[in-house]
Each structure stands twice: as C-alpha cells, then as structure tokens.
C-alpha cells in the first residue's frame, strides 16, 4: 500500500525574526515548594539506628569476614 499522506506544508513557511514567546499561565498561582515537616526526636532516633545498622552491614560484616 502506497503512502497517501501529503508532505508537511509547514516546512516551507518562513517564521521570520519573531522571537519565541511563552504562553502565560493565568490559572496557576505563585509557585511554591512543599514545606518541610518537622521531625520528632523519636523519628530522628529511629533514622539514626537504621543508619548505624546499614553501616554495620556494609562495612562491619566484610571486615569480619576478611
């Protein structure tokens, strides 16, 4: 089956020297990032324990087996 589509006519259009202009989004408000939530002392302690266990597995076990 032969290709019946026409070549793009857009290729032949000269766009001139007009600068590109971004569309203005009027529906969005000011861009903000999500606020960082506070951590409790318990959560910080749990994270520190997980860190220590991970370091022990990564460095301690190979050192014991060497």
Secondary structure, DSSP 8 states (H G I E B T S, - for coil): --------SGGG---TT---------S-------------HHHHHHHHHHHHHHHIIIIIHHHHH-
